Amino acid sequence: MANSKIEIVVACGSGVATSTIAADAVKDLLKELGIQNYNLVKTSMTELPNIIDSADVILTTNNYKTDKKPCFNVMSFITGINEESLKSELADIFLKLNN
């Protein structure tokens, strides 16, 4: 998948506030990992089902689960609680998708 972009969707209730904070944290993590080939889309929870098929990874600040794709709750980026653990899990996924 090194030649195709990693498609990352970050969703929150409105698609504006907490998804922006989480998206910035994800961008910082991707930069730390040296991954530049990605597309990050912010959206609302109500719009998420419409774009889930194009995503490689789904990140939400709400409770959401799917068996179709890797899906993570990223409230740790907002609260700081267990943030390092989340970063580690996401790093594993992003590195696998990047190779």
N, CA, C and O atoms as a DFTB+ gen file, in Angstrom:
396 C
 N C O
     1  1       0.818      -1.196       0.000
     2  2       0.000       0.000       0.000
     3  2       0.860       1.258       0.000
     4  3       0.334       2.365       0.113
     5  1       2.154       1.103      -0.124
     6  2       3.044       2.251      -0.065
     7  2       2.756       3.270      -1.163
     8  3       3.064       4.451      -1.003
     9  1       2.177       2.835      -2.263
    10  2       1.902       3.751      -3.363
    11  2       0.533       4.424      -3.263
    12  3       0.257       5.365      -4.007
    13  1      -0.316       3.961      -2.367
    14  2      -1.625       4.587      -2.218
    15  2      -1.708       5.276      -0.860
    16  3      -1.033       4.891       0.096
    17  1      -2.529       6.274      -0.801
    18  2      -2.665       7.043       0.429
    19  2      -3.462       6.270       1.467
    20  3      -4.386       5.525       1.139
    21  1      -3.088       6.464       2.722
    22  2      -3.873       5.929       3.828
    23  2      -5.055       6.867       4.014
    24  3      -4.871       8.065       4.230
    25  1      -6.249       6.337       3.933
    26  2      -7.457       7.145       4.087
    27  2      -7.913       7.075       5.546
    28  3      -8.308       6.017       6.036
    29  1      -7.852       8.213       6.226
    30  2      -8.180       8.300       7.649
    31  2      -9.390       9.206       7.821
    32  3      -9.414      10.329       7.317
    33  1     -10.389       8.710       8.532
    34  2     -11.576       9.507       8.828
    35  2     -11.616       9.768      10.329
    36  3     -11.501       8.846      11.137
    37  1     -11.781      11.040      10.690
    38  2     -11.921      11.437      12.091
    39  2     -13.305      12.048      12.252
    40  3     -13.637      13.033      11.593
    41  1     -14.111      11.458      13.131
    42  2     -15.493      11.918      13.298
    43  2     -15.784      12.288      14.743
    44  3     -15.291      11.658      15.680
    45  1     -16.598      13.326      14.899
    46  2     -17.137      13.703      16.206
    47  2     -18.600      14.084      15.996
    48  3     -19.111      14.010      14.878
    49  1     -19.249      14.478      17.035
    50  2     -20.672      14.790      16.937
    51  2     -21.013      15.755      15.816
    52  3     -21.913      15.492      15.018
    53  1     -20.299      16.870      15.754
    54  2     -20.604      17.886      14.751
    55  2     -19.651      17.865      13.566
    56  3     -19.946      18.446      12.522
    57  1     -18.524      17.207      13.717
    58  2     -17.514      17.209      12.662
    59  2     -16.632      18.425      12.695
    60  3     -15.895      18.681      11.743
    61  1     -16.690      19.201      13.801
    62  2     -15.925      20.434      13.874
    63  2     -14.969      20.464      15.070
    64  3     -13.753      20.511      14.887
    65  1     -15.494      20.437      16.261
    66  2     -14.703      20.753      17.454
    67  2     -13.694      19.672      17.842
    68  3     -12.500      19.813      17.576
    69  1     -14.164      18.604      18.464
    70  2     -13.211      17.602      18.954
    71  2     -12.529      16.849      17.824
    72  3     -11.412      16.363      18.001
    73  1     -13.164      16.741      16.679
    74  2     -12.501      16.067      15.555
    75  2     -11.296      16.875      15.076
    76  3     -10.327      16.297      14.586
    77  1     -11.341      18.183      15.208
    78  2     -10.207      19.026      14.822
    79  2      -9.027      18.777      15.753
    80  3      -7.892      18.642      15.296
    81  1      -9.289      18.714      17.054
    82  2      -8.227      18.454      18.025
    83  2      -7.629      17.068      17.778
    84  3      -6.409      16.906      17.755
    85  1      -8.495      16.076      17.592
    86  2      -8.023      14.711      17.340
    87  2      -7.262      14.634      16.020
    88  3      -6.221      13.981      15.948
    89  1      -7.762      15.285      14.984
    90  2      -7.100      15.265      13.675
    91  2      -5.704      15.871      13.768
    92  3      -4.764      15.358      13.160
    93  1      -5.562      16.957      14.524
    94  2      -4.246      17.572      14.692
    95  2      -3.292      16.613      15.400
    96  3      -2.117      16.532      15.042
    97  1      -3.787      15.885      16.402
    98  2      -2.955      14.907      17.108
    99  2      -2.544      13.766      16.181
   100  3      -1.414      13.283      16.251
   101  1      -3.456      13.337      15.319
   102  2      -3.156      12.275      14.358
   103  2      -2.104      12.760      13.357
   104  3      -1.178      12.020      13.021
   105  1      -2.242      13.979      12.889
   106  2      -1.252      14.542      11.961
   107  2       0.131      14.589      12.609
   108  3       1.134      14.268      11.972
   109  1       0.175      14.993      13.886
   110  2       1.451      15.031      14.606
   111  2       2.062      13.632      14.709
   112  3       3.267      13.460      14.526
   113  1       1.225      12.637      15.002
   114  2       1.703      11.259      15.098
   115  2       2.230      10.770      13.753
   116  3       3.296      10.157      13.689
   117  1       1.497      11.034      12.694
   118  2       1.938      10.626      11.355
   119  2       3.270      11.281      10.995
   120  3       4.130      10.650      10.381
   121  1       3.436      12.534      11.375
   122  2       4.694      13.239      11.121
   123  2       5.837      12.571      11.885
   124  3       6.921      12.368      11.338
   125  1       5.589      12.228      13.161
   126  2       6.594      11.538      13.972
   127  2       6.991      10.205      13.341
   128  3       8.151       9.801      13.414
   129  1       6.035       9.531      12.727
   130  2       6.282       8.236      12.107
   131  2       6.899       8.359      10.716
   132  3       7.301       7.360      10.119
   133  1       6.970       9.582      10.207
   134  2       7.529       9.807       8.874
   135  2       6.570       9.430       7.754
   136  3       6.997       9.203       6.622
   137  1       5.282       9.361       8.059
   138  2       4.278       9.014       7.059
   139  2       3.687      10.289       6.478
   140  3       3.108      11.104       7.196
   141  1       3.840      10.448       5.173
   142  2       3.325      11.637       4.506
   143  2       2.211      11.320       3.524
   144  3       1.479      12.212       3.092
   145  1       2.086      10.059       3.176
   146  2       1.145       9.657       2.133
   147  2      -0.203       9.260       2.752
   148  3      -0.526       8.078       2.868
   149  1      -0.972      10.269       3.142
   150  2      -2.274      10.011       3.757
   151  2      -3.258      11.113       3.389
   152  3      -2.877      12.213       2.987
   153  1      -4.513      10.784       3.537
   154  2      -5.590      11.755       3.371
   155  2      -6.443      11.677       4.631
   156  3      -6.935      10.606       4.986
   157  1      -6.616      12.798       5.299
   158  2      -7.379      12.838       6.538
   159  2      -8.639      13.675       6.318
   160  3      -8.576      14.823       5.879
   161  1      -9.775      13.073       6.632
   162  2     -11.064      13.737       6.462
   163  2     -11.745      13.845       7.807
   164  3     -11.843      12.859       8.538
   165  1     -12.215      15.029       8.139
   166  2     -13.026      15.229       9.349
   167  2     -14.494      15.207       8.945
   168  3     -14.874      15.729       7.897
   169  1     -15.308      14.594       9.795
   170  2     -16.729      14.512       9.485
   171  2     -17.533      14.406      10.772
   172  3     -16.979      14.263      11.862
   173  1     -18.838      14.478      10.623
   174  2     -19.738      14.295      11.770
   175  2     -20.116      12.825      11.873
   176  3     -19.964      12.066      10.915
   177  1     -20.604      12.434      13.026
   178  2     -21.032      11.047      13.224
   179  2     -22.188      10.692      12.286
   180  3     -22.296       9.550      11.841
   181  1     -23.041      11.658      11.988
   182  2     -24.178      11.368      11.101
   183  2     -23.729      11.147       9.659
   184  3     -24.380      10.407       8.921
   185  1     -22.632      11.775       9.248
   186  2     -22.122      11.605       7.891
   187  2     -21.185      10.410       7.763
   188  3     -20.907       9.961       6.651
   189  1     -20.697       9.892       8.877
   190  2     -19.720       8.800       8.853
   191  2     -20.162       7.603       8.012
   192  3     -19.362       7.113       7.215
   193  1     -21.395       7.109       8.149
   194  2     -21.795       5.945       7.334
   195  2     -21.682       6.180       5.823
   196  3     -21.528       5.227       5.059
   197  1     -21.757       7.430       5.395
   198  2     -21.673       7.746       3.966
   199  2     -20.256       7.653       3.406
   200  3     -20.077       7.514       2.196
   201  1     -19.254       7.729       4.272
   202  2     -17.871       7.724       3.766
   203  2     -17.039       6.574       4.324
   204  3     -15.844       6.479       4.044
   205  1     -17.655       5.713       5.100
   206  2     -16.908       4.626       5.743
   207  2     -16.236       3.699       4.742
   208  3     -15.146       3.193       5.009
   209  1     -16.862       3.469       3.601
   210  2     -16.308       2.537       2.628
   211  2     -14.976       2.998       2.042
   212  3     -14.166       2.170       1.626
   213  1     -14.745       4.297       2.005
   214  2     -13.498       4.809       1.436
   215  2     -12.375       4.917       2.473
   216  3     -11.242       5.248       2.122
   217  1     -12.678       4.644       3.736
   218  2     -11.699       4.800       4.816
   219  2     -10.884       3.535       5.033
   220  3     -11.378       2.421       4.863
   221  1      -9.628       3.729       5.411
   222  2      -8.787       2.617       5.874
   223  2      -8.854       2.512       7.391
   224  3      -8.786       1.419       7.953
   225  1      -8.988       3.666       8.046
   226  2      -9.030       3.736       9.513
   227  2     -10.107       4.728       9.913
   228  3     -10.228       5.801       9.323
   229  1     -10.889       4.361      10.921
   230  2     -11.951       5.233      11.417
   231  2     -11.618       5.617      12.857
   232  3     -11.401       4.759      13.712
   233  1     -11.585       6.912      13.101
   234  2     -11.291       7.437      14.423
   235  2     -12.458       8.310      14.851
   236  3     -12.863       9.211      14.118
   237  1     -12.997       8.050      16.030
   238  2     -14.140       8.843      16.496
   239  2     -13.935       9.296      17.928
   240  3     -13.163       8.705      18.683
   241  1     -14.641      10.356      18.283
   242  2     -14.653      10.799      19.676
   243  2     -15.927      10.323      20.362
   244  3     -16.174      10.654      21.522
   245  1     -16.716       9.563      19.661
   246  2     -17.955       8.992      20.192
   247  2     -17.832       7.473      20.213
   248  3     -16.857       6.918      19.706
   249  1     -18.808       6.814      20.792
   250  2     -18.842       5.356      20.758
   251  2     -19.318       4.914      19.382
   252  3     -20.442       5.205      18.974
   253  1     -18.454       4.214      18.681
   254  2     -18.780       3.713      17.346
   255  2     -17.928       2.480      17.102
   256  3     -16.729       2.484      17.380
   257  1     -18.528       1.454      16.596
   258  2     -17.798       0.225      16.287
   259  2     -18.231      -0.306      14.933
   260  3     -19.391      -0.188      14.540
   261  1     -17.286      -0.887      14.239
   262  2     -17.554      -1.595      12.996
   263  2     -16.528      -2.702      12.871
   264  3     -15.392      -2.563      13.324
   265  1     -16.926      -3.790      12.262
   266  2     -15.998      -4.883      12.007
   267  2     -15.352      -4.753      10.637
   268  3     -14.471      -5.536      10.285
   269  1     -15.788      -3.767       9.866
   270  2     -15.315      -3.598       8.489
   271  2     -13.900      -3.020       8.411
   272  3     -13.135      -3.359       7.509
   273  1     -13.560      -2.151       9.356
   274  2     -12.290      -1.414       9.304
   275  2     -11.734      -1.258      10.710
   276  3     -12.471      -1.391      11.687
   277  1     -10.416      -0.972      10.823
   278  2      -9.899      -0.608      12.147
   279  2     -10.614       0.650      12.622
   280  3     -10.719       1.635      11.891
   281  1     -11.096       0.603      13.841
   282  2     -11.907       1.695      14.389
   283  2     -11.451       1.967      15.814
   284  3     -11.378       1.048      16.630
   285  1     -11.146       3.219      16.119
   286  2     -10.645       3.596      17.437
   287  2     -11.403       4.790      17.986
   288  3     -11.766       5.709      17.251
   289  1     -11.633       4.760      19.285
   290  2     -12.127       5.933      19.986
   291  2     -10.890       6.760      20.339
   292  3      -9.956       6.256      20.963
   293  1     -10.890       8.031      19.935
   294  2      -9.704       8.873      20.125
   295  2      -9.922       9.986      21.146
   296  3      -9.274      11.031      21.080
   297  1     -10.833       9.760      22.087
   298  2     -11.047      10.761      23.141
   299  2      -9.787      10.978      23.973
   300  3      -9.648      12.011      24.629
   301  1      -8.878      10.022      23.950
   302  2      -7.616      10.188      24.683
   303  2      -6.845      11.406      24.187
   304  3      -6.119      12.035      24.957
   305  1      -6.997      11.742      22.905
   306  2      -6.347      12.938      22.381
   307  2      -6.976      14.204      22.946
   308  3      -6.333      15.253      22.980
   309  1      -8.204      14.118      23.381
   310  2      -8.902      15.272      23.945
   311  2      -8.621      15.377      25.445
   312  3      -8.345      16.459      25.963
   313  1      -8.696      14.235      26.131
   314  2      -8.569      14.225      27.596
   315  2      -7.141      14.050      28.078
   316  3      -6.805      14.472      29.184
   317  1      -6.296      13.431      27.261
   318  2      -4.937      13.124      27.679
   319  2      -4.829      11.809      28.433
   320  3      -3.721      11.345      28.700
   321  1      -5.953      11.200      28.782
   322  2      -5.960       9.943      29.527
   323  2      -5.658       8.789      28.563
   324  3      -6.340       8.621      27.552
   325  1      -4.635       8.002      28.887
   326  2      -4.194       6.871      28.058
   327  2      -3.776       7.277      26.650
   328  3      -3.879       6.483      25.714
   329  1      -3.312       8.493      26.501
   330  2      -2.933       9.003      25.181
   331  2      -1.757       8.229      24.578
   332  3      -1.752       7.947      23.380
   333  1      -0.773       7.890      25.394
   334  2       0.395       7.176      24.876
   335  2       0.020       5.785      24.369
   336  3       0.554       5.319      23.363
   337  1      -0.889       5.133      25.064
   338  2      -1.360       3.816      24.635
   339  2      -2.073       3.910      23.290
   340  3      -1.860       3.077      22.408
   341  1      -2.918       4.923      23.136
   342  2      -3.620       5.142      21.871
   343  2      -2.623       5.414      20.750
   344  3      -2.745       4.855      19.660
   345  1      -1.644       6.264      21.012
   346  2      -0.635       6.573      19.995
   347  2       0.091       5.313      19.543
   348  3       0.359       5.134      18.355
   349  1       0.407       4.442      20.497
   350  2       1.097       3.200      20.174
   351  2       0.238       2.301      19.283
   352  3       0.727       1.748      18.297
   353  1      -1.034       2.158      19.632
   354  2      -1.947       1.340      18.825
   355  2      -2.099       1.902      17.410
   356  3      -2.047       1.166      16.425
   357  1      -2.287       3.222      17.332
   358  2      -2.443       3.849      16.024
   359  2      -1.159       3.764      15.206
   360  3      -1.208       3.561      13.993
   361  1      -0.018       3.918      15.861
   362  2       1.253       3.826      15.150
   363  2       1.387       2.458      14.491
   364  3       1.818       2.366      13.342
   365  1       1.022       1.394      15.206
   366  2       1.088       0.040      14.634
   367  2       0.229      -0.057      13.371
   368  3       0.671      -0.579      12.348
   369  1      -1.000       0.449      13.454
   370  2      -1.921       0.395      12.309
   371  2      -1.395       1.225      11.144
   372  3      -1.363       0.751      10.009
   373  1      -0.983       2.465      11.421
   374  2      -0.502       3.341      10.353
   375  2       0.742       2.781       9.669
   376  3       0.865       2.858       8.446
   377  1       1.659       2.221      10.445
   378  2       2.879       1.658       9.856
   379  2       2.564       0.441       8.988
   380  3       3.176       0.260       7.935
   381  1       1.625      -0.387       9.414
   382  2       1.224      -1.538       8.601
   383  2       0.577      -1.072       7.299
   384  3       0.863      -1.615       6.232
   385  1      -0.290      -0.071       7.386
   386  2      -0.959       0.435       6.185
   387  2      -0.003       1.149       5.244
   388  3      -0.249       1.218       4.040
   389  1       1.075       1.678       5.782
   390  2       2.038       2.427       4.983
   391  2       3.003       1.510       4.235
   392  3       3.651       1.942       3.282
   393  1       3.104       0.261       4.652
   394  2       4.050      -0.682       4.018
   395  2       3.407      -1.511       2.943
   396  3       4.072      -2.343       2.324
